[in-house]
Amino acid sequence: MVAASRFFGWSVAWAAFAIAVFAWGTGFYGPSVFLQSLHQTRGWPISQISMVITAHFLLSAIVIACLPDIHRRFGIALTTFIGAILAAAGLILWSGAREPWQLFAAAIPSGAGWAMTSGAALNAIVARWFDRDRPIAMALAFNGASVGGVLFVPMWVWLIRSIGFPSAALLVGGCMVAVVAYLCVRFLAKSPEDMGLAPDGDASHRAEPRPKPRRTRVEIVKTSRFVTISAAFSLGLFAQIGLLAHLMTRLTPELGIEYAGFLVSLATICAVIGRTAAGKLIAGHDRRLMATANFAVQIGGVLLLIFGSGPIGLTLGCVLFGLGIGNLTSLPPLIVQKEFEREDVATAVALIVAINQGVFAFAPAIIGAMRDMTTDYQRPFALVALIQLLAAVIILFGRKSSRAPAN
């Protein structure tokens, strides 16, 4: 009886969780491990490999901006499956590169695959099934991103050392395609309307009010609400991606690669804790204030990574920074849900994610160049802390122009 009455949307959210595990494990946390591995085995400069990570995220931003249109044309299930195939192809090309320029060719499919399986895609998967319970459902889905970091960072290190980068890429890529294919057929191919369901498991009402016309992209981008959300989280994610891409390289000389991999995993475990807590507490609270608090916690972690030393100081820095990692991806869609009309949410979220990635795509290369010029991470990470402070100011400033239309 319990299984029969369970709302199918929660199964979809768990499917999104599993997709996020692979998406972040390969397309987000993977490049930071690839950077360290390629730097050690090929001897290529950190700044050069960082530029490829920048290209990976920059190319994905272009695809994300068009993702709502792609979903409308091909459907969420088929688009997500194609994304898994592209991500796997990108992994194989990354691992097989023998010259630095070949990494840029690998960034094309890896970037497109990341775009079709990450933030904007997860929002589209979950949003049509949830309205009132969306914060909790989104927290569940995006927690897969953190679990991906927990599992994949040490797994990548172990696999690359045990069987080599090419075999590791083939194994992980094949598993990703197989798992995502099953999830797409079993869960993503269905919609609430097909099953006679309404969001949140409420009774379906056939006489729905006629939806309002969708705003154009230009109209959405011109609103001050959009500008402050996009600017704040673009800066916040620039800082976050820049630090995460170099976290292994920052920690390894002092703590060793095994303990460094453990701390990256610990940070992602803390991301699960932080995101889950935010998902449960966000109802009835100002979502912009929660974003500000999130930036403040991360700044504390960055300062410890700058001035701390030894296992205790660096571990605490990773914990504080990690508590805010997940919310930087899950909070923007939730703020948009409150401040935009229902018909505009998908487009606004996709645009914000695309702009965010277009900005933070340059973070690994800029932080890498600063590190090569200064030979350490103190000044690059100080820049990270200053950028996060600016992001907190911007998101607070936007409270004056925000409003919450009825959804």
C-alpha positions in Angstrom: 0.0 0.0 0.0 2.8 2.4 0.8 4.6 1.8 -2.4 1.4 2.2 -4.4 0.7 5.6 -2.9 4.2 7.0 -3.3 4.3 10.1 -5.5 6.2 9.2 -8.7 7.9 12.6 -8.6 10.1 11.5 -5.7 11.4 8.6 -7.9 12.2 11.2 -10.6 14.1 13.3 -8.0 16.1 10.3 -7.1 16.8 9.6 -10.8 18.0 13.2 -11.0 20.2 12.5 -8.0 21.9 9.6 -9.7 22.4 11.6 -12.9 24.0 14.4 -10.8 26.4 11.9 -9.3 27.8 11.1 -12.7 27.6 14.6 -14.1 29.5 16.2 -11.3 31.8 13.3 -10.9 32.9 13.5 -14.5 32.3 17.1 -15.6 32.9 19.1 -12.4 35.2 17.4 -10.0 36.9 15.3 -12.6 38.8 18.1 -14.3 40.6 19.0 -11.1 41.9 15.5 -10.8 42.8 15.4 -14.5 44.7 18.7 -14.0 46.9 17.1 -11.3 47.3 13.9 -13.2 48.2 15.5 -16.6 50.5 17.9 -14.9 52.4 15.1 -13.2 52.5 12.6 -16.0 52.8 14.8 -19.0 54.7 17.7 -17.4 52.3 20.2 -19.0 52.0 23.6 -17.2 49.1 24.0 -14.8 48.1 27.3 -16.5 47.8 25.5 -19.9 45.6 22.7 -18.6 43.6 25.2 -16.6 42.8 26.9 -19.9 41.2 23.7 -21.2 39.0 23.5 -18.1 38.0 27.0 -18.9 37.1 26.0 -22.5 35.1 23.0 -21.1 32.9 25.3 -19.0 32.7 28.1 -21.5 31.5 25.8 -24.3 28.9 24.3 -21.9 27.5 27.8 -21.2 26.6 28.1 -24.9 24.6 24.9 -24.8 22.9 25.7 -21.5 21.6 29.0 -22.8 19.7 27.0 -25.5 18.7 24.1 -23.2 15.0 25.0 -22.7 14.6 25.1 -26.5 16.5 21.8 -26.9 14.2 20.2 -24.2 11.1 21.4 -25.9 12.2 20.0 -29.3 13.8 16.7 -28.3 12.4 16.1 -24.8 14.2 15.9 -21.5 14.9 12.2 -21.6 16.6 12.1 -25.0 18.6 15.3 -24.4 19.9 13.8 -21.1 20.9 10.6 -22.7 22.7 12.4 -25.5 24.5 14.4 -22.8 25.7 11.2 -21.2 27.1 9.9 -24.5 28.9 13.2 -25.1 30.3 13.3 -21.6 31.7 9.8 -22.0 33.2 10.7 -25.3 34.9 13.7 -23.7 36.4 11.6 -21.0 37.9 9.2 -23.5 39.4 12.1 -25.5 40.8 13.8 -22.4 42.5 10.6 -21.4 44.0 9.9 -24.8 45.5 13.4 -25.4 49.2 13.3 -26.3 49.6 17.0 -27.0 48.1 19.9 -25.0 46.1 21.1 -28.0 44.2 17.8 -28.2 42.6 18.6 -24.8 40.7 21.5 -26.4 39.1 19.1 -28.9 38.1 16.9 -25.9 36.5 19.9 -24.2 33.9 20.2 -26.9 32.0 16.9 -26.1 32.8 17.1 -22.4 31.4 20.6 -22.2 28.3 19.8 -24.1 27.7 16.6 -22.0 28.1 18.6 -18.8 25.6 21.2 -20.0 23.0 18.5 -20.7 23.3 16.7 -17.4 24.1 19.4 -14.8 22.4 22.3 -13.1 19.8 23.6 -15.6 19.0 20.1 -16.7 18.4 18.9 -13.1 16.1 21.9 -12.6 14.1 21.0 -15.7 13.8 17.4 -14.6 12.6 18.3 -11.1 10.6 21.5 -11.6 7.7 20.0 -13.6 7.1 17.5 -10.7 7.3 19.9 -7.8 6.1 23.3 -6.8 5.5 23.5 -3.0 8.0 20.8 -2.2 10.6 22.0 -4.8 13.2 23.2 -2.3 13.4 19.7 -0.7 13.3 17.9 -4.1 15.9 20.2 -5.5 18.1 19.6 -2.5 17.8 15.8 -3.0 18.6 16.0 -6.7 21.6 18.4 -6.3 22.9 16.3 -3.4 23.9 13.9 -6.1 26.4 16.5 -7.2 28.1 16.4 -3.8 28.0 12.6 -3.6 29.7 12.6 -7.0 32.5 14.5 -5.5 32.7 12.2 -2.5 32.8 9.1 -4.7 34.6 10.2 -7.8 37.6 12.2 -6.6 39.2 9.3 -4.7 37.9 6.9 -7.3 39.5 8.8 -10.1 42.8 9.0 -8.2 42.7 5.2 -7.5 41.6 4.2 -11.0 44.2 6.4 -12.8 46.9 4.9 -10.6 45.7 1.3 -10.9 44.7 0.9 -14.6 45.7 4.2 -16.2 43.8 7.2 -17.3 42.5 5.8 -20.7 41.1 2.6 -19.1 39.6 4.6 -16.2 37.9 7.0 -18.6 36.5 4.1 -20.7 35.2 2.3 -17.6 33.5 5.4 -16.0 32.2 6.7 -19.3 30.6 3.3 -20.1 28.9 3.1 -16.7 27.6 6.6 -17.0 25.9 5.9 -20.4 24.4 2.6 -19.2 23.0 4.1 -16.0 21.6 7.3 -17.5 20.0 5.3 -20.4 18.1 3.2 -17.9 17.0 6.3 -15.8 15.8 8.1 -18.9 13.6 5.2 -20.1 12.3 4.4 -16.6 11.7 7.8 -15.2 12.6 10.9 -17.3 10.5 9.8 -20.3 7.3 10.2 -18.2 5.6 13.5 -17.3 3.0 14.4 -14.7 0.4 15.0 -17.4 1.0 11.6 -18.9 0.4 10.0 -15.6 -2.6 12.1 -14.6 -0.7 13.7 -11.8 -0.2 17.2 -10.5 2.9 18.8 -8.9 3.7 17.6 -5.4 1.4 14.7 -5.7 -1.7 16.8 -5.3 -5.0 15.9 -7.1 -4.8 16.6 -10.8 -7.1 19.4 -12.0 -8.0 19.2 -15.7 -9.3 22.8 -15.8 -5.9 24.5 -15.3 -5.8 28.3 -15.9 -4.4 29.3 -19.2 -0.7 29.8 -18.8 0.6 33.4 -19.3 2.8 34.2 -22.3 6.5 33.6 -21.7 8.8 36.5 -21.6 11.5 36.7 -24.1 15.1 36.2 -23.0 15.8 39.9 -23.5 12.9 40.9 -21.3 14.0 38.6 -18.5 17.6 39.7 -18.7 16.6 43.4 -18.3 15.0 42.9 -14.9 17.0 44.0 -11.9 16.0 40.7 -10.1 17.7 38.7 -12.8 20.8 41.0 -12.9 21.4 40.7 -9.1 20.9 37.0 -9.0 23.1 36.3 -12.0 25.8 38.7 -11.0 26.0 37.5 -7.4 26.1 33.8 -8.3 28.4 34.3 -11.3 30.9 35.8 -9.0 30.3 33.3 -6.2 30.7 30.4 -8.6 33.8 32.0 -10.2 35.4 32.0 -6.8 34.2 28.5 -6.0 35.2 26.9 -9.3 38.5 28.6 -9.3 39.3 27.3 -5.8 38.0 23.8 -6.4 39.9 23.4 -9.7 43.1 24.0 -7.8 42.2 22.5 -4.4 44.0 19.2 -5.0 47.1 21.0 -6.2 47.0 23.4 -3.2 46.7 20.6 -0.6 48.9 17.9 -2.2 52.4 19.3 -1.5 51.6 19.8 2.2 49.4 16.8 2.9 50.0 14.2 0.2 47.7 13.2 -2.7 45.7 10.6 -0.7 44.8 13.0 2.2 44.2 15.8 -0.3 41.7 13.6 -2.1 40.1 12.8 1.2 39.7 16.5 2.0 38.1 17.2 -1.3 35.6 14.4 -0.6 35.1 15.7 2.9 34.2 19.1 1.4 31.6 17.5 -0.8 30.1 15.6 2.2 29.8 18.9 3.9 28.1 20.2 0.8 25.4 17.6 1.3 24.9 18.7 4.9 24.7 22.3 3.9 22.3 21.8 1.0 20.0 19.5 2.9 19.8 21.9 5.8 19.1 24.8 3.5 16.4 22.8 1.7 14.6 22.1 5.0 15.0 25.6 6.4 14.4 27.7 3.4 10.6 27.6 3.5 9.3 30.9 5.0 12.7 32.5 5.0 14.3 35.1 2.8 16.3 33.1 0.2 18.6 36.0 -0.5 19.6 36.2 3.1 20.3 32.5 3.1 22.6 33.1 0.1 24.4 35.8 2.0 25.0 33.6 5.0 26.3 30.9 2.6 28.9 33.3 1.1 30.0 34.3 4.6 30.6 30.7 5.7 32.6 30.0 2.5 34.7 33.1 3.1 35.7 31.8 6.5 36.8 28.5 4.8 38.9 30.3 2.2 40.7 32.4 4.8 41.7 29.2 6.6 43.0 27.7 3.3 45.1 30.9 2.9 46.5 31.2 6.4 46.0 27.8 7.8 48.6 25.0 7.7 48.8 21.4 8.7 45.9 18.8 8.8 43.8 20.6 11.3 43.7 24.1 9.8 43.3 22.9 6.2 40.7 20.3 7.2 38.6 23.0 8.9 39.0 25.3 5.9 37.7 22.5 3.6 34.7 21.9 6.0 33.6 25.5 6.1 34.1 26.0 2.4 32.3 22.7 1.7 29.2 23.6 3.6 28.4 26.2 1.0 29.5 24.4 -2.1 26.1 22.8 -2.9 24.0 25.9 -2.2 25.6 27.9 -4.9 24.1 25.7 -7.5 20.7 24.9 -5.8 19.9 28.4 -4.4 19.6 30.3 -7.8 16.7 28.2 -9.1 14.9 28.5 -5.7 15.3 32.3 -5.7 14.1 32.4 -9.3 11.1 30.3 -8.4 10.0 33.0 -5.8 10.8 36.1 -7.9 9.7 35.1 -11.4 6.4 33.9 -13.0 6.0 30.2 -13.4 6.2 30.4 -17.2 9.6 32.2 -17.1 11.3 30.1 -14.5 12.9 27.5 -16.8 14.2 30.2 -19.2 15.5 32.4 -16.4 17.3 29.5 -14.7 18.9 28.4 -17.9 20.1 31.9 -18.6 21.5 32.3 -15.1 23.3 29.0 -15.3 24.7 29.8 -18.7 25.9 33.2 -17.7 27.3 31.8 -14.5 29.3 29.2 -16.5 30.4 31.8 -19.0 31.9 33.8 -16.1 33.3 31.0 -13.9 34.7 29.3 -17.0 37.7 31.6 -16.8 38.3 31.0 -13.1 40.6 27.9 -13.4 42.8 29.6 -16.0 43.0 32.9 -14.1 43.7 31.3 -10.7 46.2 29.0 -12.5 48.0 31.9 -14.1 48.1 33.8 -10.8 49.5 30.7 -9.1 52.2 30.3 -11.8 53.2 34.0 -11.4 53.3 34.0 -7.6 54.4 30.3 -7.1 51.8 29.8 -4.3 48.1 30.1 -3.7 47.9 32.8 -1.1 47.2 35.7 -3.4 44.9 33.7 -5.8 42.8 32.5 -2.9 42.7 36.0 -1.4 41.1 37.1 -4.7 38.6 34.3 -4.2 37.6 35.6 -0.8 37.2 39.2 -2.1 35.0 38.0 -5.0 32.8 36.1 -2.6 32.4 39.2 -0.4 31.3 41.2 -3.4 28.8 38.5 -4.3 27.3 38.7 -0.9 26.9 42.5 -1.2 25.2 42.2 -4.6 22.7 39.5 -3.5 21.7 41.6 -0.5 21.4 44.7 -2.6 18.9 42.9 -4.9 16.4 42.4 -2.0 15.1 45.9 -2.7 14.0 45.0 -6.2 12.8 41.5 -5.6 9.2 40.4 -5.4 7.4 37.1 -5.2 4.7 36.6 -7.8 2.1 33.9 -7.1 3.1 30.6 -8.6 
